[in-house]
């Protein structure tokens, strides 16, 4: 993607759009794909002769072993059920997934927040809103004075049972972090499904109408860009400027900020890379763009990830690869101990090059 003076140009969009349209119609689990097993993904991700081990890159810049610097974000995956099946989804979420966090586990997450000063609860999925306890956990965290994030695909807010969520989220000052990979219909629909773009635009207008994304409203609306194909995101600041201009001119839509997230070489995107024979090329791109400054600021150093069963991980990507926190740490949110987890050694692997390439990437966007 190239940021031009007047618009965004996709240098490879036609080819990548056509591939995306033919390669993602169901979850990996439903189609019986071998990559639905995290162990098989880890086998693919093992460093080959041409790929420098991630630990070696960390060691060269004095960051090995990588250690946590505290816990500023409790990121909770409420389940893999989703109303969409997006081509880049590292969760392999979709309508056929049935993994859902129980109320008991959600209560354990709130107890962990209540006994600490962790300032942020980041709710993700799947579509986190499809969990029947979503409103309860968001409300309880808000009551504790924590900043709550809803990682929203936008289209869920048009489905029965969820159309009143915008008002609920506004009432509790929940930040909405919403995926919108482009302002062009063709590209969004290729990555997220037919009609995803027009439905997203409708929801963004609705959110603007109740104050989200408007200056001084206190209601943050963050948009998320990730590339459609095997490329690093463009500079975040210039891309945000272009998005704000184009969405305002085309659709009279405003938002608070834009963040860029690099596609991780796991799950559905890994499947795409292998089928399109671009895995080696993409890994070389990530490895050659390794940035020590980005590595020093990776999100796992200040984030603790919780899966739908309460198990603990260093980040959401490790979660999807089945890489638990190290054995010397509590393994479940029910056994939460802040002191042990806040200073833990991070579990790393080749996929971590995705967070440390170029300007870096994390759930809060570019790092440097």
C-alpha positions in Angstrom: 0.0 0.0 0.0 1.3 3.4 -0.9 0.1 6.6 0.7 -0.3 9.1 -2.0 -1.1 12.8 -1.8 -4.8 12.4 -2.5 -5.6 8.8 -1.9 -4.4 5.3 -1.0 -3.2 3.1 -3.8 -3.0 -0.7 -3.5 -0.1 -1.8 -5.6 -1.1 -5.4 -5.4 -4.8 -5.2 -4.5 -6.3 -6.9 -7.6 -4.3 -10.1 -7.3 -4.6 -10.3 -3.5 -8.3 -9.6 -3.6 -8.9 -12.4 -6.0 -6.9 -14.8 -3.9 -8.6 -13.7 -0.7 -12.0 -14.2 -2.2 -11.3 -17.8 -3.1 -9.3 -18.8 0.0 -11.5 -18.0 3.0 -15.0 -19.3 3.2 -15.0 -21.2 6.5 -12.8 -21.7 9.6 -9.8 -24.0 9.4 -11.4 -26.2 12.1 -14.5 -26.7 10.1 -12.7 -27.6 6.9 -10.4 -30.0 8.7 -7.3 -28.1 7.9 -4.2 -29.4 9.6 -3.3 -25.8 10.7 -6.4 -25.8 13.0 -4.0 -27.7 15.3 -1.5 -25.2 16.9 1.2 -27.9 17.0 1.2 -28.0 13.2 1.5 -24.3 13.0 4.5 -24.4 15.3 6.1 -27.0 13.1 5.8 -24.8 10.1 7.2 -21.8 12.1 10.4 -23.7 13.2 13.4 -21.6 11.9 14.9 -23.2 8.8 18.5 -22.7 7.5 17.6 -19.4 5.9 15.7 -18.0 8.8 17.4 -16.5 11.8 16.0 -17.7 15.1 14.1 -14.9 16.9 16.0 -15.6 20.1 19.3 -14.8 18.3 17.9 -11.4 17.2 16.9 -10.7 20.8 20.3 -11.7 22.2 22.1 -9.4 19.7 20.3 -6.4 21.1 20.6 -7.4 24.8 16.9 -8.4 25.2 17.3 -12.1 25.8 15.6 -13.4 27.7 12.7 -11.1 27.1 11.0 -10.2 30.4 7.7 -8.6 31.4 7.8 -5.0 32.8 4.5 -5.2 34.7 0.9 -5.7 33.7 -0.9 -2.7 32.2 -3.4 -4.6 30.2 -5.5 -7.6 31.0 -6.6 -8.9 27.6 -9.4 -11.3 27.8 -10.6 -13.5 24.9 -14.2 -14.1 25.5 -14.5 -16.9 22.9 -14.0 -17.9 19.3 -17.7 -17.5 18.2 -18.0 -14.7 15.6 -20.5 -13.6 13.0 -17.7 -13.2 10.4 -14.9 -15.4 8.9 -12.1 -13.0 7.9 -9.2 -14.1 5.8 -6.5 -12.7 8.2 -8.1 -13.9 11.5 -5.4 -15.3 13.8 -8.1 -16.7 16.1 -9.7 -18.8 13.4 -13.0 -17.4 14.7 -16.3 -17.9 13.0 -20.0 -18.8 13.3 -19.2 -22.5 13.7 -16.9 -22.0 16.7 -18.5 -22.8 20.1 -15.7 -21.9 22.5 -17.3 -19.3 24.9 -16.0 -18.0 28.3 -18.3 -18.9 31.2 -19.6 -16.5 33.8 -17.4 -18.2 36.4 -14.2 -17.5 34.4 -15.4 -14.0 33.7 -15.8 -13.4 37.4 -12.3 -14.7 38.0 -11.0 -12.0 35.5 -12.9 -9.3 37.4 -11.5 -10.6 40.7 -8.0 -10.2 39.3 -8.7 -6.7 38.3 -10.2 -5.8 41.7 -7.2 -7.0 43.6 -4.7 -5.0 41.5 -4.3 -1.6 39.9 -4.2 -3.0 36.3 -5.7 0.0 34.4 -7.0 -1.6 31.3 -9.4 -4.5 30.3 -9.2 -5.4 26.7 -12.1 -7.6 25.5 -11.5 -9.5 22.4 -12.8 -12.7 20.5 -14.2 -13.8 18.0 -16.8 -11.2 18.4 -16.6 -10.6 22.1 -20.1 -9.1 22.1 -21.5 -12.6 21.3 -20.5 -13.8 24.7 -23.6 -13.7 26.9 -21.5 -12.2 29.7 -19.9 -9.4 27.7 -22.1 -6.7 29.1 -21.6 -7.9 32.7 -17.8 -8.0 32.5 -17.6 -4.6 30.7 -19.9 -3.0 33.3 -18.0 -4.5 36.2 -14.6 -3.4 34.9 -16.0 0.1 34.3 -17.4 0.2 37.8 -13.9 -0.6 39.1 -12.7 2.5 37.2 -10.8 0.6 34.6 -10.5 1.6 30.9 -12.4 -0.9 28.9 -11.8 -1.7 25.3 -14.2 -3.6 23.0 -12.4 -5.1 19.9 -15.4 -4.9 17.6 -15.8 -6.0 14.0 -18.6 -3.3 13.6 -21.0 -5.6 11.7 -21.9 -7.4 14.9 -23.7 -4.2 16.0 -26.3 -4.6 13.2 -27.2 -8.2 14.3 -30.3 -9.0 16.4 -29.7 -8.8 20.1 -26.8 -6.4 19.6 -28.3 -3.3 18.0 -28.5 -1.5 21.4 -24.9 -2.1 22.2 -23.6 1.3 21.0 -25.6 3.1 23.7 -24.5 0.6 26.3 -20.8 1.0 25.3 -21.2 4.8 25.4 -22.8 4.7 28.8 -19.8 2.9 30.2 -17.2 4.9 28.3 -16.0 1.8 26.5 -13.4 2.5 23.8 -14.3 0.8 20.5 -11.4 -0.6 18.6 -12.8 -1.5 15.2 -11.2 -3.2 12.2 -11.5 -1.4 8.9 -8.7 -2.5 6.6 -9.4 0.1 4.0 -11.9 2.8 2.9 -12.4 1.0 -0.4 -15.3 -1.5 -0.5 -13.5 -4.1 -2.7 -10.6 -4.5 -0.3 -12.7 -4.7 2.9 -15.1 -7.2 1.4 -12.2 -9.3 0.2 -10.8 -9.6 3.7 -14.0 -9.6 5.7 -16.8 -10.9 3.5 -19.4 -9.6 1.1 -21.3 -6.5 2.4 -18.9 -6.1 5.3 -17.9 -2.7 4.0 -21.3 -1.1 3.6 -22.4 -2.5 7.0 -19.3 -1.2 8.7 -20.0 2.3 7.2 -23.5 2.2 8.5 -22.3 1.3 12.0 -19.6 4.0 12.0 -22.2 6.6 11.1 -24.4 5.3 14.0 -21.4 5.5 16.4 -20.6 9.0 15.2 -24.3 10.0 15.8 -24.0 9.1 19.5 -20.6 10.8 19.9 -18.0 8.2 19.2 -15.0 9.5 17.4 -16.0 13.1 17.9 -13.6 15.5 19.6 -14.3 16.2 23.3 -16.9 13.5 23.6 -14.8 11.2 25.6 -15.8 8.3 23.5 -12.8 7.0 21.7 -13.3 5.2 18.3 -10.1 3.6 17.1 -9.9 2.1 13.7 -7.5 -0.8 12.8 -5.6 -1.3 9.6 -3.9 -4.5 8.6 -2.6 -5.3 5.1 -4.6 -7.6 2.9 -1.5 -9.3 1.5 2.0 -10.2 2.6 3.4 -6.7 3.3 4.2 -4.6 6.2 1.8 -1.7 7.1 2.7 1.7 5.8 3.6 4.5 8.4 0.8 4.8 10.9 0.7 8.6 11.1 0.5 9.2 7.4 -2.1 6.4 7.0 -4.2 7.9 9.8 -4.1 11.2 8.0 -5.2 9.6 4.7 -8.0 7.6 6.4 -9.4 10.7 8.2 -9.4 12.7 5.0 -11.0 10.0 2.8 -13.6 8.8 5.3 -14.7 12.4 6.0 -14.9 13.3 2.3 -16.5 10.1 1.1 -18.8 9.2 4.0 -18.8 12.1 6.5 -17.3 9.8 9.1 -14.8 10.8 11.8 -12.8 8.7 14.3 -10.3 9.2 17.1 -7.2 7.5 15.8 -6.0 4.8 13.5 -3.6 2.0 14.5 -1.7 -0.4 12.2 -1.2 -4.1 12.9 1.0 -6.4 11.0 -0.5 -9.7 9.9 1.0 -12.5 12.0 2.1 -15.6 10.2 -0.3 -17.9 12.1 -3.7 -19.5 11.7 -5.6 -18.3 8.6 -3.0 -15.9 7.4 -0.4 -18.7 7.6 -2.7 -20.9 5.6 -3.0 -18.2 3.0 0.8 -17.7 2.9 1.4 -21.5 2.4 -1.3 -21.8 -0.3 0.0 -18.8 -2.2 3.6 -20.0 -1.8 4.5 -16.7 -0.1 5.5 -18.0 3.3 9.2 -17.9 2.8 9.1 -14.5 1.2 6.9 -13.1 4.0 9.1 -14.5 6.8 12.2 -13.0 5.0 10.4 -9.6 4.9 9.7 -9.8 8.7 13.2 -11.0 9.6 15.0 -8.4 7.5 12.9 -5.6 9.0 13.6 -6.7 12.6 13.8 -3.5 14.7 15.5 -3.7 18.2 13.5 -0.6 19.3 10.3 -2.3 18.4 11.4 -5.4 20.2 12.0 -3.5 23.4 8.4 -2.2 23.3 6.4 -5.3 22.4 3.0 -5.5 24.0 3.7 -8.8 25.8 6.0 -7.0 28.2 3.0 -5.1 29.7 0.0 -7.4 28.7 -1.4 -10.6 30.2 -3.6 -12.6 27.9 -6.5 -14.8 29.1 -8.3 -17.4 27.0 -11.9 -18.5 27.1 -11.1 -21.2 29.7 -9.0 -18.8 31.9 -5.6 -20.1 30.9 -2.8 -17.5 30.8 -0.5 -16.5 27.9 2.0 -13.7 27.2 -0.1 -12.4 24.3 -3.1 -13.2 22.2 -0.8 -14.6 19.4 0.9 -17.0 21.8 -2.6 -18.0 23.0 -3.6 -19.1 19.5 -0.4 -21.1 19.2 -1.0 -22.8 22.6 2.1 -21.3 24.1 1.2 -20.8 27.8 3.1 -18.6 30.2 6.1 -20.4 31.6 5.6 -23.2 34.1 7.0 -21.2 37.0 4.0 -18.8 36.7 0.3 -19.3 37.6 -1.3 -21.0 34.6 -5.0 -19.8 35.1 -6.6 -16.6 36.0 -8.3 -18.3 38.9 -4.8 -18.6 40.4 -3.7 -15.1 39.5 -0.7 -13.7 41.4 0.4 -10.3 40.1 3.9 -10.4 41.5 4.9 -13.6 39.7 3.2 -12.7 36.5 4.4 -9.1 36.3 8.1 -10.1 36.2 7.7 -13.3 34.2 10.0 -14.4 31.3 8.2 -14.1 28.0 7.7 -17.2 25.7 8.9 -16.3 22.2 9.1 -17.8 18.8 9.5 -17.1 15.1 6.0 -15.5 14.9 7.3 -12.8 17.1 9.1 -11.2 14.1 5.6 -10.0 13.2 5.5 -7.7 16.2 9.1 -6.5 15.8 9.4 -5.7 12.1 9.6 -2.1 10.9 7.7 0.3 13.2 6.6 -2.7 15.3 3.1 -4.0 15.9 0.9 -4.7 18.8 -2.8 -4.5 19.8 -2.3 -0.7 20.4 -0.7 -0.2 17.0 2.8 0.7 15.9 5.5 0.7 18.6 8.0 3.2 17.3 
